[in-house]
């Protein structure tokens, strides 16, 4: 486990341009998002965060400060349906995600987005045995 004192010292040595991205991630922590550190916290290469609320799940994934994607999903008839998506920097994606109205409220996205027609998913990933997350 990471020592909090070391974490504070490490944050102090980060470049100033990263502060806004770290603050955006902190905003999602305060909003109740839960985190997945891939492959693990000690050798982090990707951060995923999700927040189930009002019958939908808001999610984002960040591979770097400039490479992030966010989405809102609902589960209809046992299948995930994407209602919203954004790509960009961590700050941009999180900012847009946190401004979304709660699912089901006026102004919230409600129409399913069409998925890419050429997306191939291996059968193991589609099975309930091999799948994790929303499937």
C-alpha positions as CSV (number, residue, x, y, z in Angstrom):
1,X,0.0,0.0,0.0
2,X,1.2,3.5,-0.8
3,X,2.3,5.6,2.2
4,X,0.2,8.8,2.3
5,X,3.2,10.9,3.2
6,X,5.1,9.6,0.1
7,X,2.0,10.4,-2.0
8,X,2.0,14.0,-0.9
9,X,5.7,14.4,-1.6
10,X,5.2,12.8,-5.0
11,X,2.4,15.2,-5.8
12,X,4.6,18.1,-4.9
13,X,7.2,17.0,-7.5
14,X,4.7,16.8,-10.3
15,X,4.8,19.4,-13.1
16,X,2.4,22.3,-12.6
17,X,0.5,21.5,-15.8
18,X,-0.7,18.2,-14.2
19,X,-2.4,19.9,-11.3
20,X,-5.7,20.6,-13.1
21,X,-5.9,16.9,-14.2
22,X,-5.2,15.7,-10.6
23,X,-7.8,18.1,-9.3
24,X,-10.4,16.8,-11.8
25,X,-9.7,13.2,-10.6
26,X,-10.0,14.4,-7.0
27,X,-13.4,16.0,-7.9
28,X,-14.7,12.6,-9.1
29,X,-13.4,10.9,-5.9
30,X,-15.4,13.5,-3.9
31,X,-18.5,12.8,-6.1
32,X,-18.4,9.2,-5.2
33,X,-16.6,7.5,-8.1
34,X,-14.9,4.2,-7.4
35,X,-11.5,3.5,-9.0
36,X,-9.8,0.6,-10.8
37,X,-6.0,0.9,-11.1
38,X,-4.6,-1.1,-14.1
39,X,-2.6,-3.3,-13.8
40,X,-2.3,-2.2,-10.1
41,X,-1.6,0.9,-8.0
42,X,2.1,0.3,-7.8
43,X,2.7,0.2,-11.6
44,X,-0.2,2.2,-12.8
45,X,-0.6,2.5,-16.6
46,X,-4.4,3.3,-16.7
47,X,-7.0,4.6,-14.3
48,X,-10.7,3.7,-14.6
49,X,-13.4,5.2,-12.5
50,X,-17.1,4.6,-12.3
51,X,-20.2,5.9,-10.5
52,X,-23.5,4.1,-10.6
53,X,-26.4,6.5,-9.9
54,X,-30.1,7.0,-10.8
55,X,-30.1,3.8,-12.9
56,X,-27.1,4.6,-15.0
57,X,-23.3,4.3,-14.7
58,X,-21.0,7.2,-15.5
59,X,-17.5,6.0,-16.3
60,X,-14.1,7.3,-17.5
61,X,-10.8,5.9,-18.3
62,X,-7.5,7.8,-18.5
63,X,-4.2,6.5,-20.0
64,X,-2.5,9.9,-19.7
65,X,-3.4,13.5,-18.9
66,X,-4.2,14.0,-22.6
67,X,-5.9,10.6,-23.4
68,X,-9.2,10.1,-21.6
69,X,-12.7,8.8,-22.6
70,X,-15.9,9.1,-20.6
71,X,-19.3,7.6,-21.1
72,X,-22.7,7.1,-19.5
73,X,-24.3,3.6,-19.8
74,X,-27.7,2.1,-18.7
75,X,-28.6,-1.5,-18.6
76,X,-31.7,-2.4,-20.6
77,X,-32.9,-6.0,-20.7
78,X,-29.5,-7.2,-19.4
79,X,-27.5,-5.3,-22.1
80,X,-25.5,-2.1,-21.7
81,X,-26.6,0.8,-23.8
82,X,-24.4,3.9,-24.2
83,X,-26.1,7.2,-23.9
84,X,-23.2,9.7,-23.9
85,X,-19.5,9.7,-24.7
86,X,-16.6,12.2,-24.7
87,X,-12.9,12.0,-25.6
88,X,-10.1,14.4,-24.8
89,X,-7.9,15.4,-21.9
90,X,-8.7,14.2,-18.3
91,X,-9.8,17.7,-17.4
92,X,-12.1,18.0,-20.4
93,X,-13.7,14.6,-20.1
94,X,-14.3,14.7,-16.4
95,X,-15.6,18.3,-16.6
96,X,-18.2,17.3,-19.1
97,X,-19.1,14.1,-17.2
98,X,-19.6,15.9,-13.9
99,X,-21.9,18.5,-15.7
100,X,-24.2,15.8,-17.0
101,X,-27.7,16.0,-15.4
102,X,-28.6,12.9,-13.4
103,X,-30.0,10.1,-15.6
104,X,-33.7,10.4,-16.1
105,X,-33.8,14.2,-15.4
106,X,-34.6,16.9,-17.9
107,X,-31.6,17.5,-20.2
108,X,-29.9,14.2,-19.5
109,X,-28.9,12.1,-22.5
110,X,-31.5,9.4,-23.1
111,X,-31.0,8.2,-26.7
112,X,-28.7,5.2,-27.2
113,X,-25.6,6.0,-29.3
114,X,-24.8,3.5,-32.1
115,X,-21.7,1.5,-31.6
116,X,-19.0,1.0,-34.1
117,X,-20.1,-1.6,-36.7
118,X,-16.5,-3.0,-37.0
119,X,-15.9,-3.6,-33.3
120,X,-15.0,-7.2,-32.9
121,X,-15.3,-8.7,-29.4
122,X,-13.9,-12.2,-28.8
123,X,-16.6,-14.7,-27.7
124,X,-14.8,-15.3,-24.3
125,X,-15.2,-11.5,-23.5
126,X,-18.9,-11.7,-24.3
127,X,-19.5,-14.8,-22.1
128,X,-20.6,-14.3,-18.5
129,X,-17.6,-16.4,-17.5
130,X,-14.9,-14.2,-19.1
131,X,-16.6,-10.9,-18.8
132,X,-16.2,-8.2,-16.1
133,X,-18.1,-5.0,-15.7
134,X,-21.3,-4.1,-17.4
135,X,-21.9,-7.3,-19.5
